[in-house]
Amino acid sequence: MTRTRYGLLACFLAASLCFGGTFVAAKAGLDYLPPLLFVALRFDVGAVLLLGYVVAAYPREQWLPRTRADATGILAAGVFAIGLANAFVFVGQAGVTSGVGSVVYSLNPILTPVFAAVLLSDERLSRGKAVGMLLGFAGVALAVGVDPAALFGGGLASKAAVLAAAVSGAFGSVLVRRADASLPNAVRTAWAVPVAALLCHALSLAAGETPAAATWTPTALVALGYVGVFSTAVAFVAYFALLDEAGAIRGNLVFYVVPVVATLGGWALLGESVSASTLVGFATIAAGFAVVGHEQLAAELSRLRAVVGRTVGAARSQ
C-alpha cells in the first residue's frame, strides 16, 4: 500500500529519531558489554517485540514468506542491512567517539547510489542529487564538529569497522529494494531481526566473547533497552517502509539526520554545547536536502501547472 507524503515523513522522522540515539547508547553500553554480544542481545529484544506485534496485528496467512523474493528480502535485510552493519558499528564504536563514528557511517547515502547503479534499474543518481549528497555529508561533519585530524588520525581499525558497516548497510538496503518482496514490511522486518540475532550470536562466539564478561549495571540495561526497543523494533520498521516507498537512495538520506538528532539530544539531555559550526552544519544539511529534492519538487510543480491549465481550459470551453 502506497503511503502518503505525511506517512513517509513520519517514517523518516521515526527512523531518524530512533537511530539518532544509537551511537550514544552503544558508546555507553560498550563500557559494560562485549560489542558483538551487545548487538546480539539488542536483536533478541527487538525480535521478541516484533514477532509479538506481527502475531497480534497480522492475519495468520501473512506470517510466513511464500516466494523466493520474500526469502531474499529477509536475508538481505537480516544479514547485511541489519546484522553485519550493526555488528561492525558496535565493534568500531569501541575505539572511536560517537561523533567520529556517526560521520564515518554517514558515508552510507554516498555509497548507496554506487550499488544502486549496478543492481537497480529504476534508481539513478543525477548530478544535482550527487551535489546534494556531498553537501549533506559536509554538513554532518560540521554539525558533529569532528576535527579532520580525528577522522584521519589513529584508531584506523575502528574507523574501518564503521566504514564496513556503512558499506554493508548501503549494499543491504539496495538488495532489499531489488528483492521487491510481497511480505508486509513489518513481517519482513520481524523475520530479518532474528536472522541478524543468530548471525551476531555466532560472530560473538567466534570472537571468544562470553556472557560472563557482561556487567549488568543500570546504564547497561538502559542502553540495551534503548537499542532493543527503539533502535531496532521501531526504527527498522520505519526505515524499511521508507526504503520500500522512497527507494534506497532517498531512504538512506535518513543517515544525514541521525548525527543531528544525536547532537541535539546531547545538548538537551547531557548539557553538551552547540557551537556555531554545528548550526552551520545543520544549515548545510538542509541545503543538501533541498538540492536532492529540487528535481522532484520541480516535477511536482510542473504537474500542478498542467492540472491547473487543463482545469482552466475546460472551464473556458464551457
Buried (B, 14 or more C-beta within 10 A) or exposed (E): EEBEEEBBEBBBBBBBBBBBBBBBBBBBBBEBBBBBBBBBBBBBBBBBBBBEBBEEEBEEEBBEBEEEBBBBBBBBBBBBBBBBBBBBBBBBBBBBBBBBBBBBBBBBBBBBBBBBBEBBEEBEBEEBBBBBBBBBBBBBBBBBBBEEEBBEEEBEEBBEBBBBBBBBBBBBBBBBBBBEBBBBBBBBBBBBBBBBBBBBBEBBEEEEBEEEEBEEBEBBEEBBBBBBBBBBBBBBBBBBBBBBBBBBBBBBBBBBBBBBBBBBBBEEEEEEEBEEBBEBBBEBBBBBBEBBBBEEEEEEEEEEEEEEEEEEEEEEEE
